[in-house]
Amino acid sequence: MRDSIFLAAKLAAALYLLLTPLNASAQEPASPQDGTAPGKVLFVYDSSNSMWGELSDQSRKYEAGRSALASILGSGLADREIGFRAYGHRRAADCRDTELMVPFGQTDETKAQINTSVAGMTPKGKTPITYSLQEGLKDFEGAPGEILLISDGIETCDSDPCDLMREWRTADIKIRVHVVGVGLNELEREAMSCIAEESGGEYFDADSASEFETALSEASEAMENPADPKPIDAEKGYGIIITAKDSTGREYHGSGKLFFGGAEIGLVRTKGRGRNVVEKPGDYEVEVGPLLRDGSVYEPVRQTVTVAEPGDTRVEVLVEAPARVSATFTENGETHPGSFVTAFQEDKKSFGFRAFDEALARPGTYEFHAKPNDDNSLKVNATLITGETTVVAFELIQTIKNYIVYRLPNGDIIKRHGELWRDGENVYTVYSGNGVLAQPGVYELHSPDQNVPLTPTQIELKTDGETIEVPLDAGWVKIIFPPDDYNYVGNPDRAFLGSIERGNSSYARPDVLIPVAPGTYKVEGPTSRGFFETPEVTVASEQTVDVIMTPKPVGELVVTYAPSSNYLKAPDRASAYALDGQRIIGGILRPGDVRKFLPGRYRIDGWQYAGDVESQEITIDAGQRTEVVLKLRGE
């Protein structure tokens, strides 16, 4: 990625005149601070090609973004009008590819449209942040509010969003921009933070799916307390804006040091990464160079800058061009999304970059590593040359996507996980919904399902996108809980089905046909819903067997306390203990509640903190209600 000359500096007066009508109309709606109407919120969402990349937890950025957006739309911003704009989602190399996909509306009206828009987007293009913000300003039609920019990279379209933010504040545009940086390195984080800082907004980091949701939640909280971005008075304060260019006119993000009177007084950064503030006029020296992907500064150049008047003093520094490197990935002659690329020298990691990014580096010979999938652990050697761009080409071993489904004897198709084995080793996992990405060839399919395990079966993967059907030998079990108005303790909404031969058991729903491999099975009722025997049944191939789960008869118990003014604490509980080894469902007895127990003898104890409550032994009979009145000893 690179950031070149931003022409708006020459057009500042024209832009100010353009924005002045917007500023005037912004005074008519209620301001974000007057408590009468919160400002609008516009999401500006990155769908550039790099959103295919992975976060630190190996989740895909675009998937994490989709989930995080759904979360914040479901829980926050309920009283705000929200809109949704995306960029980089339609064309591969278009610096004007930005679109208002969902116009402003109440959250309840727009959140479904936004979720649908995000789900339907495919990351494709460049990162036109500045142009998207310019178009986003028009979306507000003069109203105040907030922009939440979600991006995994810096501007790639020869513009400077930081300069744009300064122009907005100079023109008193009452819109802050908050930024969620997705998986950024230090260089990118600093550049994106500048957008938030210059606009009066806040910056949030997200390097995993969970951090993505947290960042959006924190951004939502920041927008709940809108602050009026204060206009910049260009006539006050002293600042230095540094542009670093090479002899071809190419502009670089740079970093370096600031000197005054021969002494180092601080760090500086170049245009696009913020304004360098100085305390007073005078002769300063800046020492800057292109900031490389490894975090170092390349061949810094020292130059004198005279700050004479308040405002911004602009200086252009001629720097030496470093080497540049990018990567391409192809598979069978077709472009592949690729993966993160890491550069090594002498077996030590030097720097890394994302597929299709352009990284700045020191000249020299490197070994570049990439692993787009488990079948492709790729290495390419390349020599980087000062001032030149080297493209590292990775060619992937062919893999194809296949889906495996299972056909029951009645023709029903089911999906489930599986494994592909070769030479006694598990090579791939087959996911029920997503299929498997694997090299073509012959494999042994394993699918160790609890109820219908598959005998290892040979299959061949030949054609990309093919769905392979595998027959299963099975019968069916149907678990039935007959009507009973008395003897169930709770709603019998589940059971557990286990194979006698294979052991273990699995959750089973009642009143549905459950496919099982031929064999003998036991069925256990839900222990919190009643007292059940454990029936065993034998199921043959293509046979359906009904299993009736009848609850054992129970009796009822109601415990109360006798009135007394001598309780140490008001008794609100009691305990029951089985004297004949019966199982008890539930814990604490609450006075007045009706509880169901198996027939037999029990001891009922009062609450110890109520005082010396006398225990009672009782017998519960099936179909009968037993009432126990507890009281203090001696009363």
C-alpha positions in Angstrom: 0.0 0.0 0.0 1.2 3.5 -0.5 0.0 7.0 0.0 0.9 9.6 -2.7 0.3 13.3 -3.3 -2.9 14.6 -1.9 -4.0 17.4 -4.2 -6.6 18.8 -1.8 -4.0 21.0 -0.2 -4.0 23.1 -3.4 -7.8 23.1 -3.4 -8.4 24.0 0.2 -10.1 27.3 -0.5 -12.4 25.7 -3.1 -13.2 22.9 -0.7 -13.9 25.3 2.1 -16.5 27.1 -0.2 -18.0 23.7 -1.1 -18.3 22.7 2.6 -19.6 26.0 3.9 -23.2 25.5 2.7 -23.1 22.1 4.4 -21.9 23.7 7.6 -24.6 26.3 7.5 -27.3 23.7 7.1 -25.8 21.7 9.9 -26.8 24.5 12.3 -30.5 23.9 11.7 -30.9 20.3 13.1 -30.5 19.7 16.8 -26.8 19.5 17.6 -25.4 16.3 19.2 -25.0 18.1 22.6 -28.4 19.7 23.1 -30.1 16.5 24.3 -33.0 16.7 21.9 -32.0 14.5 19.1 -28.9 12.2 18.8 -26.9 12.6 15.6 -27.0 10.1 12.8 -24.5 7.3 12.6 -23.0 6.1 9.2 -21.1 2.8 9.1 -18.3 3.0 6.4 -17.2 -0.6 5.8 -14.1 -2.0 4.2 -14.8 -4.8 1.7 -11.4 -4.5 -0.1 -9.5 -7.6 -1.2 -7.4 -7.7 1.9 -10.6 -8.5 4.0 -10.1 -12.1 2.9 -7.1 -12.2 5.3 -7.0 -13.9 8.7 -7.0 -12.4 12.2 -4.8 -13.6 15.0 -7.4 -16.3 16.0 -7.4 -17.5 12.3 -10.9 -16.2 11.7 -11.5 -14.5 8.4 -11.7 -10.7 8.7 -14.9 -10.4 6.6 -16.6 -13.1 8.6 -15.6 -11.5 11.9 -16.8 -8.2 10.6 -20.2 -9.6 9.6 -20.7 -11.2 13.1 -19.5 -8.1 15.0 -21.8 -5.8 12.9 -24.8 -8.0 13.6 -24.0 -7.9 17.3 -23.8 -4.1 17.6 -26.9 -3.6 15.4 -28.8 -6.0 17.7 -27.8 -4.3 21.0 -26.8 -0.7 20.5 -27.7 2.6 18.7 -31.5 1.9 19.2 -32.4 5.7 19.2 -30.1 6.7 16.3 -30.7 6.9 12.6 -28.1 4.7 11.0 -26.9 4.2 7.4 -24.4 1.9 5.8 -21.8 2.6 3.1 -19.2 0.1 1.8 -16.1 0.4 -0.4 -14.0 -2.0 -2.4 -16.9 -4.4 -2.9 -17.7 -4.2 -6.6 -14.5 -3.7 -8.7 -10.9 -4.8 -8.3 -9.0 -1.6 -9.0 -11.5 1.3 -8.8 -10.7 4.2 -6.5 -14.3 5.4 -6.8 -15.8 2.1 -5.7 -17.9 3.3 -2.8 -21.7 3.0 -2.4 -24.4 4.0 0.1 -26.0 0.6 0.4 -28.5 1.4 3.1 -29.7 5.1 3.5 -30.3 6.5 6.9 -33.2 5.1 8.9 -34.1 3.9 12.4 -32.1 0.9 13.6 -35.1 -1.4 13.7 -35.8 -0.6 10.1 -32.3 -0.7 8.7 -30.4 -3.4 10.7 -31.8 -6.3 8.6 -30.9 -4.5 5.4 -27.3 -3.9 6.7 -26.9 -7.5 7.7 -28.1 -8.6 4.3 -25.8 -6.2 2.5 -22.7 -7.4 4.5 -23.6 -11.0 4.0 -23.9 -10.5 0.3 -20.6 -8.7 -0.3 -17.4 -10.3 -1.6 -14.1 -8.5 -0.8 -12.7 -7.3 -4.2 -11.0 -4.0 -4.6 -8.9 -1.1 -3.3 -9.2 1.0 -0.1 -10.6 4.5 -1.1 -11.0 5.8 2.4 -10.8 9.5 1.6 -13.3 9.4 -1.3 -15.6 7.2 0.8 -15.5 9.8 3.6 -16.2 12.6 1.2 -19.2 10.8 -0.2 -20.3 9.9 3.3 -20.4 13.6 4.2 -22.9 14.1 1.5 -25.0 11.2 2.9 -25.7 13.3 6.1 -27.2 16.1 4.0 -26.0 18.7 6.5 -27.1 16.9 9.7 -24.6 16.3 12.5 -23.5 12.9 13.6 -20.8 10.2 13.7 -19.0 8.0 11.1 -17.7 4.6 12.2 -15.0 3.6 9.8 -14.1 -0.1 9.8 -11.0 -0.9 7.8 -8.2 -3.5 7.7 -5.7 -1.2 5.9 -4.7 2.3 5.1 -5.7 4.5 2.1 -4.5 3.0 -1.3 -5.9 5.6 -3.6 -3.4 8.6 -3.7 -5.3 10.6 -1.1 -4.8 11.6 2.5 -7.7 11.1 4.9 -5.9 12.9 7.7 -5.7 16.1 5.6 -9.4 15.7 4.8 -10.2 15.5 8.6 -8.3 18.7 9.2 -10.2 20.4 6.5 -13.5 19.2 8.0 -12.6 20.6 11.4 -11.4 23.9 9.9 -14.7 24.2 8.1 -16.5 23.2 11.5 -18.1 20.1 10.0 -19.9 18.6 13.0 -19.1 15.0 12.3 -16.6 12.8 14.1 -15.0 9.8 12.6 -14.3 6.8 14.8 -12.0 4.1 13.4 -11.9 0.3 14.1 -8.6 -0.9 12.7 -8.8 -4.6 11.8 -5.6 -6.6 12.2 -3.3 -3.6 11.5 0.4 -3.4 12.0 2.1 -0.5 13.8 2.5 1.6 10.6 -1.1 1.1 9.6 -2.4 1.7 13.2 -0.6 5.0 13.4 -2.0 6.2 10.1 -5.6 5.1 10.9 -5.4 6.6 14.4 -4.6 9.9 12.7 -8.0 9.9 11.1 -9.8 9.6 14.4 -7.5 12.1 16.2 -7.9 14.8 13.6 -11.7 14.4 13.5 -12.2 14.4 17.3 -13.1 10.7 17.2 -11.6 7.6 18.9 -9.6 4.7 17.5 -10.1 1.0 18.5 -8.0 -2.0 17.7 -9.4 -5.4 16.6 -7.1 -8.4 16.0 -9.5 -11.3 16.6 -13.2 -12.0 16.2 -13.9 -11.4 19.9 -11.8 -8.1 19.8 -13.8 -7.1 16.7 -17.1 -7.3 18.7 -15.5 -5.5 21.7 -14.2 -2.7 19.5 -17.6 -2.1 17.9 -19.2 -2.2 21.4 -16.7 0.4 22.7 -17.2 2.5 19.6 -21.0 2.4 20.2 -20.4 3.6 23.8 -18.2 6.5 22.5 -21.0 7.5 20.1 -23.6 7.5 22.9 -21.9 10.6 24.3 -21.3 12.7 21.2 -18.8 15.6 21.5 -18.7 18.5 19.3 -15.5 18.4 17.2 -13.8 21.7 17.8 -12.9 23.6 14.7 -9.2 24.1 14.0 -8.0 27.7 14.0 -5.4 27.7 11.4 -4.0 31.0 12.6 -3.0 29.6 16.0 -0.3 27.2 17.0 2.7 26.0 15.0 2.9 22.8 13.1 5.1 21.1 10.5 3.6 19.0 7.7 6.3 16.8 6.1 5.9 15.1 2.7 8.5 12.5 1.9 9.1 11.8 -1.8 11.6 10.0 -3.9 13.1 11.3 -7.2 10.2 9.9 -9.2 7.6 11.8 -7.1 6.4 8.7 -5.2 5.3 9.6 -1.7 6.0 7.5 1.4 4.7 7.1 4.9 7.7 8.1 6.9 9.0 8.5 10.4 12.0 10.1 12.0 13.4 12.7 14.5 12.9 16.4 15.2 15.9 18.7 16.2 16.1 22.2 17.5 19.3 23.9 18.3 21.2 20.7 17.5 19.4 18.7 20.2 16.8 16.0 19.5 13.4 17.2 20.8 11.1 14.5 19.6 9.8 12.2 16.8 8.1 13.3 13.6 5.9 11.6 11.1 5.1 12.4 7.5 1.9 13.6 5.8 -1.0 11.2 6.2 0.1 10.3 9.7 -0.6 13.5 11.6 0.5 17.0 12.2 3.9 17.6 14.0 3.3 20.3 16.6 6.1 22.6 17.7 6.1 25.2 20.5 7.5 28.3 18.8 9.0 29.7 15.6 12.6 29.0 14.7 14.9 26.9 12.6 14.2 23.2 13.1 15.8 20.1 11.5 13.8 17.0 10.5 15.4 13.7 9.9 13.0 11.4 8.0 12.9 8.4 5.7 10.4 5.8 4.4 9.0 3.6 7.2 9.7 0.0 6.3 7.4 -3.0 7.0 9.9 -4.2 9.6 9.4 -1.0 11.6 12.7 0.6 10.8 13.4 3.8 8.9 15.2 3.6 5.6 18.2 5.9 4.9 16.9 8.9 6.8 17.6 12.4 5.3 18.2 15.5 7.5 16.8 18.8 6.4 16.3 22.3 7.9 12.8 23.7 8.2 12.1 27.3 9.2 8.9 27.9 11.1 8.1 31.6 10.9 4.3 32.0 11.1 1.5 30.4 13.1 -0.3 27.6 11.2 1.2 24.8 9.2 4.7 25.0 7.7 4.9 22.5 4.8 8.2 20.9 3.8 9.1 18.4 1.2 12.0 16.0 1.8 13.7 14.1 -1.0 14.3 10.5 0.2 15.9 7.5 -1.3 13.4 4.8 -2.5 13.6 1.5 -0.7 12.9 -1.8 -2.3 9.2 -2.8 -2.7 7.7 -6.3 -2.7 4.3 -7.7 -3.3 3.0 -11.3 -3.9 0.6 -13.1 -6.2 -1.0 -16.5 -5.8 -2.3 -18.7 -8.6 -3.8 -22.1 -8.8 -4.2 -23.9 -12.1 -3.6 -20.5 -13.8 -6.4 -18.8 -11.9 -5.9 -16.1 -9.3 -6.1 -17.4 -5.7 -6.8 -15.2 -2.6 -3.5 -16.3 -1.1 -2.4 -15.8 2.5 -0.1 -13.8 4.7 3.5 -13.7 3.5 6.6 -13.8 5.8 10.1 -12.8 4.6 13.1 -14.5 6.2 16.8 -13.8 6.0 19.3 -16.4 7.4 16.3 -18.3 9.0 15.2 -15.2 11.0 11.9 -13.5 10.4 12.5 -10.1 8.8 9.0 -8.8 8.0 5.5 -9.9 6.8 2.8 -8.6 4.6 -0.7 -9.6 3.4 -1.4 -11.0 0.0 -1.7 -8.3 -2.7 -0.2 -5.6 -0.4 3.0 -3.8 -1.3 5.6 -3.8 1.4 8.6 -1.6 1.7 11.8 -3.3 2.6 15.6 -3.1 2.6 17.3 -4.5 -0.5 18.7 -8.0 -0.3 17.8 -11.7 -0.8 15.0 -13.2 1.1 13.1 -16.4 1.4 9.4 -15.8 1.3 7.0 -18.2 3.1 3.2 -18.6 2.7 0.7 -21.2 3.6 -2.7 -20.7 1.9 -3.9 -24.1 3.1 -2.7 -27.3 4.6 -1.6 -28.7 1.2 0.4 -25.6 0.3 3.4 -24.7 2.5 5.2 -22.6 -0.1 8.6 -21.0 -0.2 10.1 -18.7 -2.9 13.5 -17.0 -3.0 13.7 -13.5 -4.4 16.2 -10.6 -4.4 14.8 -7.1 -3.7 16.4 -4.1 -5.4 16.5 -0.5 -4.3 13.8 1.6 -5.9 12.2 -1.4 -7.7 9.1 -3.5 -7.2 9.6 -7.3 -7.0 6.6 -9.6 -7.4 6.9 -12.9 -5.6 4.8 -15.5 -7.4 3.4 -18.4 -5.5 1.9 -21.3 -7.4 -0.4 -23.5 -5.4 -0.7 -27.3 -5.7 -4.2 -27.9 -7.0 -6.9 -28.5 -4.5 -10.6 -29.0 -5.1 -13.7 -28.4 -3.0 -16.0 -31.4 -2.5 -19.1 -32.0 -0.4 -20.0 -35.4 1.2 -23.5 -36.3 2.2 -25.0 -39.5 3.5 -28.1 -41.3 2.1 -30.4 -43.3 4.5 -32.3 -46.4 3.3 -35.5 -44.3 2.9 -33.7 -41.8 0.6 -33.3 -39.0 3.1 -30.0 -37.1 2.8 -28.1 -36.1 6.0 -24.9 -34.0 6.5 -22.3 -34.6 9.2 -18.6 -34.4 9.8 -16.1 -37.0 8.4 -12.4 -37.7 7.9 -10.4 -38.5 4.8 -7.6 -41.1 5.5 -4.7 -42.2 3.4 -2.0 -44.7 4.3 -3.4 -45.1 7.8 -3.3 -41.3 8.5 -6.1 -38.8 8.9 -5.3 -36.3 6.1 -8.4 -34.0 6.0 -11.5 -33.1 8.1 -14.7 -33.0 6.1 -17.1 -30.4 7.6 -20.8 -31.0 7.3 -21.7 -27.6 5.9 -18.5 -26.4 4.3 -17.2 -29.6 2.7 -13.5 -30.3 2.3 -10.7 -28.6 0.4 -8.3 -31.4 -0.7 -6.1 -32.7 -3.4 -7.8 -34.9 -6.0 -7.3 -38.6 -5.3 -8.6 -41.7 -3.6 -9.2 -41.7 0.1 -10.8 -43.8 2.8 -13.8 -42.0 4.3 -14.3 -42.3 8.1 -17.4 -40.9 9.8 -17.4 -42.0 13.5 -21.0 -40.8 14.3 -22.4 -42.1 17.6 -25.6 -43.5 16.2 -24.7 -44.4 12.7 -21.0 -45.0 12.4 -19.8 -45.5 8.9 -17.7 -48.5 8.0 -14.6 -47.0 6.4 -15.5 -46.5 2.7 -13.2 -45.7 -0.3 -14.1 -42.6 -2.3 -12.4 -40.6 -5.0 -12.3 -36.8 -5.3 -12.2 -35.9 -9.0 -14.1 -32.7 -9.8 -14.3 -29.4 -8.1 -17.7 -28.7 -6.5 -18.9 -32.3 -6.7 -21.2 -33.7 -4.1 -20.6 -37.3 -3.2 -23.4 -39.5 -1.8 -22.4 -42.3 0.6 -25.1 -44.9 1.6 -25.7 -45.7 5.2 -27.1 -48.9 6.6 -29.6 -47.9 9.2 -33.0 -48.4 10.9 -34.9 -45.9 13.1 -35.8 -45.4 16.7 -38.8 -43.2 17.8 -38.9 -42.3 21.5 -42.4 -41.7 22.8 -43.4 -40.2 26.1 -47.1 -41.1 26.5 -49.6 -38.6 28.1 -49.6 -38.5 31.9 -51.1 -35.6 33.9 -49.5 -36.6 37.2 -46.3 -38.7 37.1 -44.0 -36.4 35.1 -41.9 -34.1 37.2 -41.3 -31.8 34.3 -41.8 -31.6 30.5 -40.1 -34.7 29.0 -38.5 -32.9 26.0 -35.4 -35.1 25.6 -33.9 -38.5 26.1 -30.5 -40.2 25.7 -29.9 -42.9 23.2 -26.9 -45.2 23.6 -25.5 -48.3 21.8 -25.0 -51.4 23.9 -22.3 -52.6 21.6 -20.4 -49.3 21.2 -21.1 -47.6 24.5 -21.7 -43.9 25.1 -24.9 -42.1 24.4 -26.2 -39.1 22.5 -29.0 -36.5 23.0 -32.2 -37.6 21.4 -35.5 -35.7 20.7 -38.8 -37.4 21.3 -41.4 -38.1 18.6 -38.9 -38.0 15.7 -37.3 -40.8 13.7 -33.7 -41.2 14.8 -31.5 -43.1 12.3 -29.3 -45.7 14.0 -27.1 -48.5 12.8 -28.5 -52.0 13.2 -27.9 -53.2 16.8 -29.1 -53.0 20.4 -29.8 -49.7 22.1 -30.8 -48.5 25.5 -32.8 -45.3 26.1 -32.5 -43.2 29.3 -35.1 -40.7 30.2 -34.3 -37.1 31.3 -33.4 -37.4 35.0 -34.8 -33.9 35.8 -38.2 -34.7 34.2 -39.2 -37.9 36.0 -38.3 -41.4 37.1 -37.9 -43.9 34.2 -36.7 -47.4 33.6 -34.0 -47.9 30.9 -35.5 -50.0 28.1 -33.4 -51.8 25.6 -34.4 -52.4 22.0 -32.9 -54.2 19.0 -33.1 -52.4 15.6 -32.7 -54.2 12.3 -31.7 -52.6 9.0 -34.6 -50.4 7.6 -36.8 -51.2 10.6 -38.5 -48.6 12.8 -38.8 -49.3 16.5 -41.0 -47.3 18.9 -39.6 -46.9 22.5 -42.3 -46.1 25.1 -40.9 -44.1 28.1 -43.5 -44.4 30.8 -42.8 -42.5 34.0 -42.8 -44.4 37.3 -45.7 -43.5 39.7 -44.9 -40.7 42.2 -46.5 -39.0 45.2 -46.6 -35.4 46.1 -45.1 -33.5 49.1 -46.0 -30.0 50.4 -44.0 -28.5 53.3 -45.2 -25.5 55.3 -44.1 -23.9 58.7 -46.3 -23.5 61.7 -46.8 -19.8 62.7 -44.5 -18.7 65.4 -42.9 -15.4 66.6 -39.8 -17.3 67.9 -38.1 -18.1 64.5 -34.5 -16.7 64.4 -35.1 -16.0 60.7 -38.2 -16.3 58.6 -38.0 -19.9 57.3 -38.1 -20.0 53.6 -36.7 -23.4 52.8 -36.5 -27.1 54.0 -34.6 -30.2 53.0 -35.7 -33.8 52.2 -33.5 -36.9 52.6 -34.4 -40.3 51.2 -34.3 -43.1 53.8 -34.7 -46.0 51.3 -32.2 -44.9 48.8 -34.6 -43.2 46.4 -33.4 -40.6 44.0 -34.7 -37.0 44.6 -35.3 -34.6 41.8 -34.6 -31.0 42.7 -32.9 -29.4 45.7 -34.3 -27.0 48.3 -37.9 -27.3 49.3 -39.8 -24.1 49.3 -42.7 -23.7 51.7 -46.0 -24.2 49.9 -44.5 -25.6 46.7 -45.8 -29.0 45.4 -42.9 -31.4 44.8 -43.0 -34.9 43.4 -41.2 -37.9 45.0 -40.9 -41.6 44.5 -42.8 -43.7 47.0 -40.9 -44.5 50.2 -39.6 -43.1 53.5 -38.1 -39.6 53.8 -36.8 -37.3 56.5 -37.8 -33.6 56.3 -35.4 -31.1 58.0 -36.2 -27.5 58.6 -33.9 -24.6 57.9 -31.1 -24.5 60.5 -31.0 -20.7 60.6 -34.6 -20.5 61.5 -34.0 -22.1 64.9 -34.3 -25.6 66.4 -36.9 -26.9 63.9 -38.0 -30.5 64.7 -37.3 -33.0 61.9 -40.1 -35.3 60.7 -40.1 -38.8 59.1 -42.8 -39.5 56.6 -43.9 -42.0 54.0 -44.9 -40.9 50.5 -47.4 -43.1 48.6 -47.9 -43.2 44.9 -50.8 -41.0 43.7 -51.1 -39.4 47.2 -50.2 -35.9 48.5 -48.4 -35.7 51.8 -48.5 -32.4 53.8 -45.8 -31.7 56.4 -46.0 -28.8 58.9 -42.7 -28.1 60.5 -42.4 -26.3 63.8 -39.9 -25.3 66.4 -39.1 -28.0 69.0 -41.4 -27.7 72.0 -44.0 -25.6 70.2 
